């Protein structure tokens, strides 16, 4: 394996009453032994075939890949005092009976970047979606995403200043063993998403907030193991010869004891211009109040024609690793360091990210990042991110 040379360095996060507001492996690991995060006190144990004690993203989010609107269990978690946030004023409905016909999610993010004493503001995105449940096990989702600027001249080519995307899905879930099937135009199924879309392990392989594909996906999440398999027909916004078509999968297991966690992902797609193969592996564990996690990704891009040069320049072959050391012993606050390394052809880069994340009240997340990149380029910048989200 290309990433066999990487040494897994573990990330450490203390277990307190806070967490990132977006999809992140830390939330699931932190809540591995906290049944109250999803269930009111006194809930009787359900039969095995009806349990959904999943620690996968699908446990809390409508999109099984995480992020965006929350389902009934995710809403309960975000609206209960002492779970996702310290204070909450909304009444948390019992997720087992809160089957709303219509629900709405709005997510707004603003990013401020400072470099060499100059500051610029980027609207990271405005995501609004409406979910309907005409039948108990059927979810219909329609959404619109207004994406902000993406300007990085080292390894990314941007041809437009802003992008507007419509997204949709038809999903049948809550089947025995928490099986679900879904047809959607949304994020591809691969790896673990990050709340910071500019992390290399997502951005440099083309799976940041600009990625989308039409796909049919089947998932299985019986209690703590999980698996997803997707057949993708590519991004409908691209020309037919540029659409990456093929399969991707993501699977893993999270144990309740010590929340030990392993996951693996695979990707095999091709267009008329290029073939893309990827593999990812992650692992972690929760030792008392400390959580550990790290992930590596290997990407190989092969040209299918002489004209593939332009197509492969944006996200070429690479090896990327990511690990974090963080402390969350302060109320509503997480302090940490994220270390990244990347090899692209003969180019090597490293980046240290120092961050402070605060989640003082439901619907609000605030982050400050200081990033220092070395290797292929020397770049130091600061990021301030404000996220507001609402579920009704």
C-alpha positions as a printed Julia matrix, in Angstrom:
392×3 Matrix{Float64}:
   0.0    0.0     0.0
   1.21   3.48   -0.86
   0.46   4.79    2.57
   2.26   2.0     4.41
   5.14   4.41    5.06
   2.94   6.62    7.19
   3.09   6.23   10.94
  -0.31   6.6    12.54
  -0.21   9.42   15.05
  -3.2    9.55   17.34
  -5.37  12.49   18.1
  -6.37  13.22   21.68
  -9.53  14.99   22.73
 -10.95  15.11   26.24
 -14.54  14.04   26.74
 -16.64  17.0    27.91
 -20.0   18.53   27.14
 -19.12  20.0    23.77
 -18.29  18.93   20.25
 -18.01  20.04   16.66
 -21.27  21.06   15.03
 -20.57  19.27   11.78
 -19.79  15.71   10.83
 -16.65  14.58   12.61
 -15.41  11.26   13.97
 -14.95  12.87   17.38
 -18.64  13.21   18.16
 -19.39   9.54   17.51
 -16.37   8.42   19.5
 -17.18  10.76   22.37
 -20.73   9.45   22.59
 -19.85   5.76   22.29
 -20.9    4.97   25.86
 -23.41   7.82   26.29
 -26.85   6.4    25.52
 -28.49   9.59   26.79
 -27.1   11.43   23.76
 -29.85   9.83   21.66
 -32.42   8.46   24.1
 -34.43   9.93   26.98
 -33.85   8.36   30.37
 -35.78   5.22   31.14
 -36.12   4.0    27.54
 -36.81   0.28   27.41
 -34.35  -1.77   25.39
 -35.61  -2.58   21.91
 -35.41  -5.94   20.14
 -32.16  -6.48   18.23
 -33.73  -6.03   14.78
 -35.17  -2.63   15.78
 -32.1   -1.08   17.4
 -30.3    1.88   15.87
 -27.52   2.43   18.42
 -25.23   3.38   15.57
 -22.12   5.5    15.99
 -22.01   6.21   12.25
 -22.92   9.64   10.8
 -26.24   8.17    9.67
 -27.27   7.94   13.31
 -27.75  11.71   13.57
 -27.84  13.1    10.01
 -30.3   12.74    7.14
 -27.32  12.44    4.81
 -25.55   9.2     5.84
 -22.21  10.88    5.07
 -22.82  13.47    7.79
 -23.35  17.21    7.73
 -26.46  19.13    6.79
 -29.86  18.44    8.28
 -30.28  16.29   11.36
 -32.75  13.47   11.73
 -34.86  12.95   14.88
 -31.93  11.53   16.86
 -29.56  14.29   15.78
 -32.08  16.96   16.75
 -32.51  15.4    20.16
 -28.75  15.4    20.68
 -28.3   19.03   19.59
 -31.27  20.32   21.61
 -30.55  18.55   24.91
 -28.62  20.57   27.53
 -25.23  19.09   28.32
 -24.88  17.08   25.11
 -23.69  18.98   22.02
 -23.77  22.31   23.87
 -23.88  23.57   27.44
 -27.24  25.35   27.23
 -30.36  24.68   25.21
 -33.74  26.4    25.32
 -35.7   24.22   22.88
 -37.6   21.22   24.13
 -35.91  18.05   22.92
 -38.52  15.7    21.47
 -38.3   11.96   22.01
 -36.61  10.73   18.8
 -38.53   7.46   18.84
 -41.88   9.23   18.43
 -40.93  12.58   16.84
 -41.86  11.68   13.26
 -42.51  15.06   11.66
 -44.11  15.18    8.23
 -42.03  18.22    7.25
 -38.71  19.43    8.69
 -36.39  22.26    7.63
 -32.64  22.74    8.04
 -30.62  25.91    7.39
 -26.85  26.08    7.72
 -24.84  29.29    7.28
 -21.07  29.59    7.48
 -18.77  32.6     7.21
 -14.99  32.39    6.91
 -12.51  35.21    7.52
  -8.92  34.63    6.38
  -5.93  36.75    7.38
  -2.54  36.67    5.67
   0.34  39.17    5.97
  -1.85  41.56    7.92
  -4.63  41.58    5.31
  -8.03  40.06    5.98
 -10.56  38.74    3.49
 -14.08  37.44    4.04
 -15.37  34.38    2.23
 -18.99  33.17    2.39
 -18.3   29.46    2.83
 -21.85  28.42    2.15
 -25.59  28.67    2.73
 -27.3   25.29    2.85
 -31.09  25.0     3.11
 -33.05  21.79    2.86
 -36.6   20.55    3.35
 -37.39  16.98    4.31
 -40.76  15.29    3.94
 -41.81  11.94    5.38
 -44.95  10.86    3.49
 -44.48   7.34    4.9
 -42.83   6.25    8.15
 -39.79   4.73    6.46
 -39.53   7.1     3.5
 -37.57  10.36    3.51
 -37.74  12.84    0.62
 -35.15  15.6     0.69
 -34.74  18.69   -1.49
 -32.05  21.26   -0.86
 -30.09  24.16   -2.3
 -26.49  25.1    -1.53
 -24.9   28.46   -2.29
 -21.13  27.99   -2.11
 -18.56  30.71   -1.6
 -15.2   31.31   -3.23
 -12.45  28.72   -3.44
  -9.13  30.32   -4.32
  -5.97  28.28   -4.01
  -3.42  28.53   -6.78
  -1.0   25.81   -5.68
  -2.86  22.6    -6.51
  -6.37  23.73   -7.26
  -7.81  25.32  -10.39
 -10.98  27.39   -9.98
 -12.95  28.47  -13.03
 -15.86  30.18  -11.29
 -16.19  32.58   -8.37
 -19.36  31.1    -6.9
 -21.32  27.89   -7.32
 -24.98  27.11   -6.75
 -26.04  23.51   -6.34
 -29.35  21.76   -5.96
 -29.37  18.51   -4.04
 -32.0   15.87   -3.51
 -32.48  12.35   -2.21
 -35.07   9.63   -1.87
 -34.29   7.38    1.08
 -35.93   4.35    2.67
 -34.54   3.72    6.15
 -35.32   2.16    9.53
 -35.41  -1.26    7.87
 -34.36  -4.33    9.94
 -30.8   -4.07   11.27
 -30.99  -0.36   10.41
 -30.57  -1.01    6.72
 -31.28   1.8     4.28
 -31.28   2.49    0.55
 -30.91   5.89   -1.07
 -30.84   7.55   -4.47
 -29.37  11.02   -4.35
 -27.53  13.92   -5.87
 -25.19  14.8    -3.03
 -21.7   14.24   -1.58
 -19.93  11.05   -2.7
 -19.69   8.17   -0.21
 -16.04   7.98    0.84
 -13.96   8.49    3.97
 -14.96  10.67    6.89
 -16.01  14.26    6.34
 -14.44  17.09    8.32
 -16.03  20.25    9.73
 -13.15  22.22    8.2
 -13.56  21.74    4.45
 -10.02  22.95    3.75
  -8.3   19.96    5.37
  -6.08  18.29    2.79
  -7.5   14.81    3.28
 -10.79  16.06    1.82
  -9.96  19.13   -0.27
  -6.93  17.74   -2.15
  -8.79  14.64   -3.3
 -11.77  16.62   -4.57
 -14.24  15.72   -1.84
 -14.67  19.11   -0.17
 -17.87  21.2    -0.17
 -17.74  21.5    -3.99
 -18.04  17.75   -4.62
 -21.26  16.13   -5.73
 -22.46  13.09   -7.64
 -25.63  11.25   -8.52
 -25.58   7.83   -6.93
 -27.5    4.82   -5.66
 -26.35   3.78   -2.19
 -27.17   0.95    0.18
 -26.11   1.02    3.83
 -26.16  -1.33    6.8
 -25.68  -0.13   10.36
 -26.69  -2.87   12.82
 -25.78  -1.35   16.17
 -22.06  -0.38   16.11
 -20.6   -1.77   12.83
 -21.46   0.07    9.62
 -21.03  -0.31    5.86
 -22.01   1.71    2.79
 -21.69   0.87   -0.9
 -22.42   3.38   -3.64
 -22.65   3.26   -7.41
 -22.0    6.74   -8.81
 -22.89   8.19  -12.21
 -20.88  11.36  -11.7
 -21.47  15.07  -11.24
 -24.34  16.1   -13.59
 -22.91  19.64  -13.71
 -19.84  18.39  -15.58
 -19.53  17.44  -19.23
 -20.29  13.78  -19.9
 -16.66  12.91  -20.68
 -15.52  14.36  -17.31
 -18.0   12.52  -15.09
 -16.34  10.01  -12.78
 -18.47   6.87  -12.78
 -17.96   3.8   -10.65
 -18.15   2.56   -7.07
 -17.09   3.71   -3.63
 -17.51   2.15   -0.21
 -16.95   2.99    3.41
 -17.08   0.57    6.35
 -15.93   0.24    9.91
 -16.62  -0.79   13.46
 -16.91   1.2    16.65
 -16.87  -0.68   19.92
 -18.63   0.73   22.96
 -15.87  -0.31   25.36
 -13.17   2.36   25.05
 -14.9    3.44   21.81
 -12.2    1.78   19.76
 -12.72   2.54   16.12
 -11.43   1.39   12.75
 -12.67   2.37    9.33
 -11.64   1.81    5.74
 -12.76   3.23    2.4
 -12.3    2.41   -1.26
 -12.9    4.34   -4.49
 -12.79   3.14   -8.1
 -14.15   5.46  -10.81
 -13.31   6.4   -14.36
 -14.17   9.01  -16.99
 -13.14   9.38  -20.63
 -10.22  11.46  -19.37
  -8.92   9.77  -16.24
  -9.23   6.81  -13.87
  -9.19   7.4   -10.09
  -8.37   4.79   -7.44
  -8.25   5.64   -3.72
  -7.93   3.86   -0.4
  -8.26   5.29    3.1
  -7.77   3.9     6.58
  -8.51   5.4    10.0
  -8.34   4.24   13.59
  -8.85   5.55   17.1
  -9.94   4.77   20.64
 -11.32   6.43   23.74
  -9.18   5.95   26.83
 -11.2    7.22   29.77
 -11.57  10.93   28.95
  -9.15  10.9    26.04
 -10.11  10.15   22.45
  -7.63   9.17   19.75
  -8.0    9.3    15.98
  -5.93   9.47   12.75
  -6.52   8.83    9.05
  -4.43   8.31    5.89
  -5.42   8.38    2.23
  -3.75   7.12   -0.96
  -4.89   8.41   -4.37
  -3.78   7.25   -7.83
  -4.88   9.04  -11.01
  -4.25   7.43  -14.41
  -4.82   9.24  -17.71
  -7.22   7.57  -20.13
  -6.4    9.85  -23.06
  -3.81  12.35  -24.25
  -6.19  15.18  -23.33
  -6.39  14.17  -19.66
  -3.68  16.58  -18.52
  -6.11  19.36  -17.68
  -8.46  16.99  -15.85
  -5.77  15.55  -13.58
  -4.05  18.8   -12.65
  -6.67  19.8   -10.11
  -6.53  16.72   -7.87
  -3.57  14.55   -8.94
  -2.16  11.39   -7.36
  -1.26  11.92   -3.73
  -0.56  10.46   -0.31
  -2.08  12.36    2.6
  -2.11  11.78    6.35
  -3.85  13.72    9.1
  -3.65  13.56   12.9
  -4.65  15.82   15.78
  -3.81  16.43   19.4
  -6.55  18.39   21.16
  -7.81  19.22   24.64
 -11.44  19.86   25.51
 -11.3   20.06   29.3
 -12.74  23.57   29.32
 -16.51  24.04   29.16
 -17.77  24.46   25.6
 -14.2   24.81   24.29
 -11.78  22.59   22.39
  -8.08  23.42   21.93
  -6.0   21.4    19.52
  -3.34  20.82   16.91
  -3.99  19.15   13.55
  -0.89  17.97   11.68
  -1.12  17.2     7.97
   1.37  15.8     5.46
   0.97  15.48    1.72
   2.99  14.09   -1.18
   1.92  15.02   -4.71
   4.17  13.55   -7.39
   7.61  14.85   -6.33
   6.19  17.66   -4.17
   5.98  17.36   -0.38
   4.14  19.66    2.01
   3.38  19.74    5.73
   0.95  21.9     7.64
   0.36  22.5    11.33
  -3.08  23.74   12.32
  -3.67  25.23   15.78
  -7.32  25.74   16.59
  -9.79  26.87   19.22
 -13.38  25.73   18.82
 -16.27  27.01   20.93
 -19.83  25.76   21.01
 -21.48  27.95   23.64
 -25.11  27.63   22.63
 -27.24  25.45   20.42
 -27.13  26.54   16.77
 -23.78  28.35   17.14
 -20.21  27.21   16.47
 -17.15  29.46   16.44
 -13.61  28.49   15.45
 -10.22  30.19   15.19
  -7.39  28.5    13.23
  -3.72  29.41   12.84
  -2.08  27.46   10.0
   1.61  27.15    9.12
   2.51  25.36    5.89
   6.03  24.33    4.91
   7.57  22.35    2.08
   6.33  23.11   -1.43
   5.4   26.59   -0.28
   5.77  28.65    2.87
   2.41  29.99    3.93
   1.07  31.22    7.25
  -2.52  32.32    7.65
  -5.35  32.6    10.16
  -8.96  31.5     9.8
 -12.01  32.6    11.75
 -15.12  30.53   11.11
 -18.66  31.26   12.31
 -21.39  28.68   11.78
 -25.11  29.12   12.45
 -27.53  26.25   11.93
 -31.23  25.75   12.55
 -33.44  22.67   12.53
 -37.22  22.93   12.67
